[in-house]
Amino acid sequence: MTTSRDHQAASRREKGSSILRVLDILHHVCTAEKATPLPELIAELNIPKATAHRLVQQLEEQRFFQTNMRGNLVPGPAMRAIALGVMNSNEIKVQRQAILQGLSHRIDETCGISIPDGTEMIYYDRVQANWPLQVHLPIGSHVPIWGSASGKLYLARLPKATRRRVLRNLPLVKLARNTIVDADQLEEELEQIRQTDLGIDNEEFIDGMVAISVPVTHRDGRLAACLFCHAPVIRSSLEELKAHEPLLREAAVQLQEVLIDAEDRATQP
C-alpha cells in the first residue's frame, strides 16, 4: 500500500532529478560551440522528450535560454547576467584588475576587457592610462563588432559560414574615417586576423584612435573575452601599439588561468 510518506519521498526524488536535469541542460547549452538543436540535447543527455520540452520551455520563459532564427538554443539574458556576476565576484575581480593594472602600467596606455553580446562588444572592465589626453570609453560601453579590434577578433573566430551570414546582414555603417563598410573587404581582413589571432582597429571606430586585441579563451579554446589596448594616434601609431602584442598575450594567459580556476571551483562538488 502506498502511503503519503511514499508519495512525498517520490516527489523529492523527482524534484532532485529535475534540478540535476536542468543543470545538465544549462551546462550543455552554455558550453556548446554552436547553437544547440533540441533533438541533439535530448539525445546527448538521454532525457525523455516530454521532460526536455517542459524544462526547456520553462528555461526560455525565465530567459535563461532563447532560440535563434533556426529554432536552436543559445544562452539568454538571464544566463549571461549570471556569467557576468560570477566573473565580477570580488575574488576574481581583484585578480583581473591587478592583471589589467600591471599591463596598463607596462604599456602606458589604456587596457581593458570586452565580451561579445550579439552584434556588439561590451566594455566589461578597463584600466585608464595616466595621460591628460584620453579616449573616454567607460565600462558598459557598447561597441559595434565590425569597427573595433575586439569585435573584429570575435568575428574572425566565428566559423566561416556563420561569419559570412553575419556579414551579409550587418548594417556596415561608417563610424570613422577608416571603417570598412564593404562586406567582401571586411571578410578579407577577418581572414588575416584569423591567421594572426590579433584584432586591429586602425581608426575604424573613432577618428584618431587605434587599438589591438588578443583573445582570452576557455580551456577548450573557445573565446571567453577579448583583451584590448587602445591609444590616440597623436601618442601611438598602430604599429607602435602592435609592438606590445607579447605583453597582451602574456596578460591574456594570466586572465585565462583566473577564468579556468573559477570554472574548476564552480564545478567541484
C-alpha positions as CSV (number, residue, x, y, z in Angstrom):
1,M,0.0,0.0,0.0
2,T,1.4,3.4,-1.0
3,T,1.4,5.9,1.9
4,S,1.6,9.7,1.8
5,R,5.2,9.4,3.0
6,D,6.0,7.3,-0.1
7,H,4.4,10.0,-2.3
8,Q,6.5,12.7,-0.5
9,A,9.7,10.7,-1.0
10,A,8.9,10.1,-4.7
11,S,8.2,13.8,-5.1
12,R,11.5,14.7,-3.5
13,R,13.3,12.3,-5.8
14,E,11.5,13.8,-8.8
15,K,12.5,17.3,-7.7
16,G,16.1,16.3,-7.3
17,S,16.1,14.6,-10.7
18,S,14.6,17.7,-12.3
19,I,17.1,20.0,-10.8
20,L,20.0,17.8,-12.0
21,R,18.5,17.7,-15.4
22,V,18.1,21.5,-15.5
23,L,21.8,21.8,-14.5
24,D,22.8,19.4,-17.2
25,I,20.8,21.3,-19.8
26,L,22.2,24.6,-18.8
27,H,25.8,23.3,-18.8
28,H,25.3,21.6,-22.3
29,V,23.8,24.7,-24.0
30,C,26.2,27.2,-22.4
31,T,29.4,25.2,-23.2
32,A,28.4,24.2,-26.7
33,E,30.4,25.7,-29.6
34,K,27.3,26.4,-31.6
35,A,23.5,26.8,-31.0
36,T,22.0,23.5,-29.8
37,P,19.1,21.8,-31.6
38,L,16.6,20.4,-29.0
39,P,16.7,16.8,-30.6
40,E,20.5,16.9,-30.1
41,L,20.1,18.0,-26.5
42,I,17.6,15.2,-25.8
43,A,19.9,12.5,-27.4
44,E,23.1,13.8,-25.7
45,L,21.6,14.0,-22.2
46,N,19.3,11.0,-22.6
47,I,16.3,13.0,-21.2
48,P,12.7,11.9,-22.0
49,K,11.3,14.0,-24.8
50,A,8.3,15.4,-22.9
51,T,10.5,16.2,-19.9
52,A,13.1,18.0,-22.1
53,H,10.4,20.1,-23.8
54,R,8.9,21.1,-20.5
55,L,12.2,22.1,-18.8
56,V,13.5,24.0,-21.9
57,Q,10.2,25.9,-22.2
58,Q,10.5,26.9,-18.5
59,L,14.1,28.0,-19.0
60,E,13.1,30.0,-22.0
61,E,10.2,31.7,-20.1
62,Q,12.7,32.7,-17.4
63,R,15.1,34.0,-20.2
64,F,17.9,31.5,-19.4
65,F,17.6,30.4,-23.0
66,Q,16.5,31.9,-26.2
67,T,16.2,30.4,-29.7
68,N,18.0,31.7,-32.8
69,M,16.4,32.0,-36.3
70,R,16.8,28.2,-36.8
71,G,15.0,27.4,-33.5
72,N,18.2,26.2,-31.8
73,L,19.0,27.0,-28.2
74,V,21.5,29.7,-27.1
75,P,22.1,31.3,-23.7
76,G,19.7,34.0,-22.9
77,P,20.0,37.3,-21.0
78,A,19.5,35.7,-17.6
79,M,22.3,33.3,-18.2
80,R,24.6,36.0,-19.4
81,A,23.8,38.0,-16.3
82,I,24.8,35.1,-14.1
83,A,28.0,34.6,-16.0
84,L,28.9,38.3,-15.6
85,G,28.0,38.1,-11.9
86,V,30.4,35.2,-11.4
87,M,33.2,37.0,-13.3
88,N,32.6,40.0,-11.2
89,S,32.9,38.3,-7.8
90,N,35.4,40.1,-5.6
91,E,38.0,37.4,-5.6
92,I,38.0,37.2,-9.4
93,K,37.7,41.0,-9.8
94,V,40.8,41.8,-7.7
95,Q,42.9,39.4,-9.8
96,R,41.5,40.6,-13.0
97,Q,42.1,44.3,-12.2
98,A,45.6,43.6,-10.9
99,I,46.5,42.0,-14.3
100,L,45.0,44.9,-16.2
101,Q,46.7,47.5,-14.0
102,G,50.1,45.7,-14.4
103,L,49.6,45.6,-18.2
104,S,48.5,49.2,-18.4
105,H,51.5,50.3,-16.4
106,R,53.9,48.4,-18.6
107,I,52.4,49.6,-21.9
108,D,51.5,53.0,-20.5
109,E,48.2,53.0,-22.4
110,T,44.6,52.2,-21.5
111,C,43.8,48.4,-21.4
112,G,40.6,46.6,-20.9
113,I,38.4,43.5,-21.4
114,S,35.4,43.3,-23.7
115,I,32.9,40.5,-24.2
116,P,30.6,39.7,-27.2
117,D,26.9,40.5,-27.0
118,G,25.2,39.9,-30.3
119,T,26.4,42.4,-32.9
120,E,28.2,44.4,-30.2
121,M,31.1,44.1,-27.8
122,I,30.6,45.3,-24.2
123,Y,33.4,47.0,-22.4
124,Y,33.4,44.8,-19.3
125,D,36.5,46.2,-17.5
126,R,39.3,48.7,-18.1
127,V,42.2,50.5,-16.5
128,Q,42.8,54.0,-17.7
129,A,46.4,55.2,-18.6
130,N,47.6,58.2,-16.7
131,W,47.7,60.7,-19.6
132,P,46.0,64.1,-19.9
133,L,44.7,63.1,-23.4
134,Q,42.3,60.2,-23.1
135,V,39.8,58.4,-25.3
136,H,36.8,58.1,-22.9
137,L,35.0,54.8,-23.3
138,P,33.6,53.8,-19.9
139,I,32.8,50.4,-18.6
140,G,29.5,49.2,-20.1
141,S,30.0,51.0,-23.4
142,H,28.7,49.1,-26.4
143,V,31.0,48.9,-29.5
144,P,30.0,47.6,-33.0
145,I,31.7,44.3,-33.9
146,W,32.6,45.4,-37.4
147,G,34.5,48.6,-36.3
148,S,36.6,47.6,-33.3
149,A,39.6,45.5,-32.6
150,S,37.8,43.2,-30.2
151,G,34.7,42.9,-32.4
152,K,36.7,42.0,-35.5
153,L,38.7,39.4,-33.5
154,Y,35.4,37.9,-32.3
155,L,34.1,37.9,-35.9
156,A,37.3,36.3,-37.2
157,R,37.0,33.4,-34.8
158,L,33.5,32.5,-35.8
159,P,33.0,29.5,-38.2
160,K,33.4,30.8,-41.8
161,A,29.8,30.1,-42.8
162,T,28.4,31.8,-39.7
163,R,30.7,34.8,-40.3
164,R,29.5,35.2,-43.8
165,R,25.9,35.1,-42.8
166,V,26.6,37.7,-40.2
167,L,28.4,40.0,-42.6
168,R,25.7,39.6,-45.2
169,N,23.2,41.0,-42.8
170,L,25.2,43.5,-40.7
171,P,24.5,47.2,-41.4
172,L,28.1,48.2,-42.0
173,V,27.7,51.8,-41.1
174,K,30.7,54.1,-41.4
175,L,31.8,55.0,-37.9
176,A,35.1,56.7,-38.6
177,R,37.4,57.6,-41.5
178,N,38.7,54.1,-42.0
179,T,35.7,52.0,-41.1
180,I,35.4,49.1,-43.6
181,V,31.9,49.1,-45.0
182,D,32.3,46.6,-47.8
183,A,31.5,43.1,-46.7
184,D,34.0,41.4,-49.1
185,Q,36.8,43.7,-48.0
186,L,36.0,43.1,-44.3
187,E,35.9,39.3,-44.9
188,E,39.4,39.5,-46.3
189,E,40.7,41.4,-43.3
190,L,38.9,39.0,-40.9
191,E,40.7,36.1,-42.6
192,Q,44.0,37.8,-41.9
193,I,43.0,38.4,-38.3
194,R,42.0,34.7,-38.0
195,Q,45.6,33.8,-39.1
196,T,47.3,36.1,-36.6
197,D,44.7,35.9,-33.8
198,L,45.2,39.7,-33.4
199,G,42.4,42.1,-33.7
200,I,43.2,45.6,-35.1
201,D,41.4,48.9,-35.2
202,N,43.1,51.5,-37.4
203,E,40.9,54.5,-36.7
204,E,37.8,52.4,-37.7
205,F,35.7,53.1,-34.6
206,I,36.8,56.6,-33.6
207,D,38.8,59.0,-35.6
208,G,42.2,59.5,-34.0
209,M,42.2,56.2,-32.1
210,V,44.0,52.9,-32.8
211,A,43.6,49.6,-30.9
212,I,44.7,46.0,-30.8
213,S,43.1,43.0,-29.2
214,V,44.0,39.4,-28.3
215,P,41.7,36.5,-27.2
216,V,41.2,35.2,-23.7
217,T,40.0,31.7,-24.0
218,H,38.4,28.8,-22.0
219,R,40.4,25.7,-21.5
220,D,39.0,24.2,-24.8
221,G,40.0,27.2,-26.8
222,R,36.5,28.9,-27.0
223,L,36.6,32.7,-26.8
224,A,35.7,34.0,-23.4
225,A,36.6,37.6,-23.8
226,C,39.0,40.0,-25.7
227,L,41.8,41.8,-24.0
228,F,42.4,45.1,-25.7
229,C,44.6,48.2,-25.6
230,H,43.9,51.5,-27.3
231,A,45.6,54.8,-27.7
232,P,45.2,58.2,-29.5
233,V,47.2,58.3,-32.7
234,I,48.8,61.6,-31.5
235,R,50.7,59.4,-29.0
236,S,51.0,56.0,-30.6
237,S,50.7,54.6,-34.1
238,L,49.0,51.2,-34.8
239,E,52.5,49.7,-35.5
240,E,53.8,51.0,-32.2
241,L,50.8,49.6,-30.4
242,K,51.3,46.2,-32.1
243,A,54.8,46.1,-30.7
244,H,53.1,45.4,-27.3
245,E,51.4,42.3,-28.5
246,P,53.6,39.9,-26.5
247,L,52.7,41.8,-23.3
248,L,49.0,41.5,-24.1
249,R,49.3,37.7,-24.8
250,E,51.2,37.2,-21.5
251,A,48.3,39.0,-19.7
252,A,45.7,37.0,-21.6
253,V,47.3,33.8,-20.3
254,Q,47.1,35.1,-16.8
255,L,43.4,36.0,-17.3
256,Q,42.7,32.6,-18.7
257,E,44.2,31.0,-15.6
258,V,41.9,33.1,-13.4
259,L,38.9,32.0,-15.5
260,I,39.8,28.3,-15.5
261,D,40.4,28.3,-11.8
262,A,37.0,29.9,-11.2
263,E,35.3,27.4,-13.5
264,D,37.0,24.4,-11.8
265,R,36.0,25.6,-8.4
266,A,32.4,26.2,-9.6
267,T,32.1,22.6,-10.8
268,Q,33.7,21.0,-7.7
269,P,31.2,19.0,-5.5
